[in-house]
Amino acid sequence: MLSDAPFEVPAYLLEKAKGLPRSRMAVAGADNEIVLESVRQAADAGLITPVLIGDSDLIQSLSDVIGWDIREIEIINTNGEAEASDAAVFLAAEGQVHAVMKGYVHTETIMRAVLDRDTGLRGERRVSHVFHMTIPGRERVLLITDASVNIAPDLKTKVDIIKNAVELSHALGNPAPKVALLSGAETVNHSMPSSVEAAEIIEKAGDFGITGCLIDGPFAFDNAISPEAAKIKGMGGPVAGQADILVVPNIETGNGLFKMMVYFMSGLAAGVVLGTKVPIVLTSRADPPEARFAATILAAIVANAANAG
């Protein structure tokens, strides 16, 4: 770590979580001490009613280790990552749970189950991932998308990525998020396809059904988040320097951006998968407990918004 500031769960997320009905959440790969501790934290906070999926004997043994009484919690015994992932997705597809959490299973394993065309959780839109980014001591929230699922999204995929992120922003209480389409510069350059696509999306946003937001681009990163940089470069409009959502051109850009915020600034990266029938908490084994907890709050908020809708 290049920053020694402690990670912080955003106070506004904790406030939003108060009073929400518990969301029933399937945990794929709950047979791991760190995962169980994270699940217990969310359960004790009144956010979720977990369904623990994995090796039942190991789950019980580990619950004893951390001192968590799980006698009233449903446990589904499975053998291996694929079986645990399939079981979690089945519960979600059948409407028996409101959200899914990736526990101690590999991302590709659970996403294979999620994306299965016959038994998975595909919705009407392309599935995408959003990182909810916050910095200790600062109120600003940045949503970065997509840094984990879509490698090199085409124009149609980017439209769905935008819609998914805007819906998350609405669920978090921002009725008109400012969306910045990132590229390598703020001008259209035909040698830089992301700038061309950004311009087309802006021109046809209404035709593409992009509503409930203010959207502009292309933006270089500095012009999207810094009012000073935008002013110096003569960029106007409500999005310049004020972005709430950063739509990256490819997964490499997004992955590098969020990790720089984590390791240079102690940014808290809470990741969720959207565009699915239920939200999915997609954690990494390297994630701090705060990120897991914040991502679970996000999924609970999204699940409750969907149920209310």
N, C-alpha and C positions, 0 to 999 in steps of 0.2 A: 504494500500500500504506500502511495506517495502522499496521502493525506491521513493524518491521525485523528481527525475529528470523528466522533462517534456517529454512527448512523441514527437517524431519527424517523420514526413513523409520523407522518404529517398530522398535526393536531386536528386539521379540518376533516380528515378522513375518519379519525376517531369520533369526532362530533357527529358526522353523518351516519356513522354506524349505530349510534345510540337509538334505541327504540325500534330498530328494524326487526321484523319477524326473522326467526332463525331460518337459514337456508339449508336444506338437506344436501350434503355434499359427499360424493363418492371419492374416496382417497385410494388411488391406484398405487400399490406398493407401500402400504402402511407399516410394513415389517422392518422399520428402521427407527433408531432412537431419535435422530434429529427430526425426522418427519413427524413422529408421534408427538414430540414436544411442541412442534409448530401447530399441529392439529389441536392439541389440548389447549394451547393459548387461545386459539380462535373459538373453541367450544366454551371455555371458561368466560370469554368475553361476551358470550351470548350471540355470536354471529352465525354459527353453524351447528347443525346436528350431523355429525360425521357418520359415514358408513365405511368401516375400515376393511380394506381388501388386501389380502396377502396370506402369508403363512400364519394361520391362526395361533399356533403354539408360540411362534416367535413374537407375534404381536402381544399376546398375553404376558410372555416373559419380559418383554421390554417395557410394557406398561407397569409391571411390578418394579422394574429398575427405576423408573422416573416417578414412581409413587402416584400413578393415575388409576383410579378405580373405573374400569370400563365395563363393569357388569351390565350396565343398562344400555350399552352401545352395541349396535349391530356389527357383527364381524362376518365377512364372507371369506371362506378358506379357498385359496387358489395356489397353483403351483407354477411359479415362474412369472417373468415380466409380462409376457404376451397374454397369459390367461388373466392376470390382474387387470391389465389395460382393457381387455375385451369385456370383462365383467363390469368395470366402471362405465364404459361407453354404453353397454347394454342397458344399465340402469337409467342413464340419461336419455337414451333413445326411447325408452318405454315410459318416460315421464315420472320415474320413481325418485329421481333426485333433481335438484335445481342447478347444480354445478358439479364440476369435476376438478380434482386436484391431482396433479402429477406428483406422486410421492417418489419412492426410491425405484424408479424405472427410467430407462433411457428415453430421451425426447422422441427419437425416431420410432420407438416401439409404441408409445401411446398415440403419437400423431398418425401412425399407420392405422390404428384402430379408429381414430377420430375421422379420418379421411376415407375410410372404406365406403365405396359408393352404395353398397347394399345394406350394411349394418351400422354405418358410422353416423356422424353428427353434422353432416354438411347441411347448410341452410340455403337460402336463395342467393346469397352473395358468396364471393370468394372468401375463404378463411384467411384471417390475418392476425397479426400480433401487435400489441401496443405496450410500450414501456411508459409507465407513469413515473416521471422523474421529479424528485425534489432534492433540494440542497439544505443541509442543516442551517437553521437560523434565518432562512429566507422563505417567503410566502409563495413565491412564483412556482407554478406547476407547468411542466412541459410534457406533452405526450409525443413520443417518438415512435414512428411506424413506417415501414415494417423492418424490424431488426432481427427477426428470428424464424419466420416461416417462408415468405416469398423471396426468392433469391434475386431474380431480375424481373420484377413485375412489368408487364406491358401496360398500355394505356387503360384497357378495360379493368385490369386487376387493380391499378392505382385508384380508379374511381371507387371500387368496392372498399379498398383500404381506407380511403377518405371517409366514406359513409360510416364504416365501423367505428373509426376514431371519433367522428362527430357525435355519434350516438352515445359513446362512452362519456364524452364531455357533457352532453345533455344530462345524462344520469347523475353526473357529479355536480350538477347545478349551474353549468355555464350554458345559457340558452343560445349564444351566438359566438362560438369559439372562432378565433382567428387562425386560419389554416395557411401555412406557408409551404409551397412546393419547392423543395431544395434542388439545386443543381450546382454546377461549378462556377456560375456567374449569374448576374442579374439580367443578362441580355440573351436573346435567342441566338444560338449558334448551331448551325446544322451539323457541325462536327461533334456536337454534344447532344445526343438524342434526348436526354432527360430535360433539357431546356425547351426543346421543340414540343415534347409531350406536355410539359407544364403549361406552355402557352395555349395549346389546344384545349386542355382541360379547363383553363380559365375562360376561354372564348365560348365553350359549349357547356359550361357547368350546369346551366338550367336544363339543357337537352339531356344531360347525363343524370338528371335527377338529384344533383347535389344541392341540398337546401339546409337551412338552419345553421348557416355559418357564413363568415366572411372569408373569402379565399382569394389568394393572389400568388403570383410567381411568374417566371422563375426567380428564386432568391439564392444568392450565396449565403452561407450560414450566418455570417456577421450581420448582413442586412436584415435577416429574419428575426434576430433576437436582440440586436443592439439599436436603440433609437439614435444614438450618436453616429454609429456607422451609416445608418440609413440616411440621416440628415446630411452627412458629409458627401454622400454619393448622390444626393438629390432625389432620393426615393420617397414618394408620398404614398398616401392611402392608409387605411386603418390597420393593415397587417404589417407593414414594414416596421421592423424593430419591435413588434409587439406580439409575435406569434405565440399561440397556445398549443398548436399542433404542428409538428415538423414532419412532413412527408418526405422520406429520403428516397433517392433514386434507385438504390439497390441495397442488398443486405450487408455488403461490406461497409458501406457508409454508416448505416444505422448501428451495426455491431460495434464499430470503432468509436462512434460518437457516444453511445451510452456507457461503454466501458471507460472511456476517458473521464466522463463525469463521475463514475463510481470511484475510480482509482486516484484521480487528481483532486476531486472535490468532495469525497464521501457522499456522492449522490446516491439516493435510494432508488433502485430500479425495481419497481413492482410490475411484473409482467403478466398479462392475461391474453388469452386467445379469444377472438370474437368472430362473428360471422357463422358461428356454430349454433346448434339448437339450444345449448346452454353455455355459459362462460366457462373457460378452463384456466385454472391457475397453473401456469407453466413455469416452474421454478428450476433452478440449477442447483446441483450439489454444492456449488461454491457460494450460493446466496447466503447472506446473513439472515438470522431469524427475523429481523425487522422487515426485510424485503418480502419474505414469505407471508408474514402477518399482513402487511399492507396489500399484497396481491390478493389475499383471501378477503380482505375488506372490499376491494374493488369488485371481486366476483360476486360477493353477497349483495352489493349495491346494484350491480347490473342485473342479477337474478331477480331481485325485488322489483326493479323498474320494469322488467319484462313481464313479471306476474301482474303488476298493477296495470300494465298496458293491455 
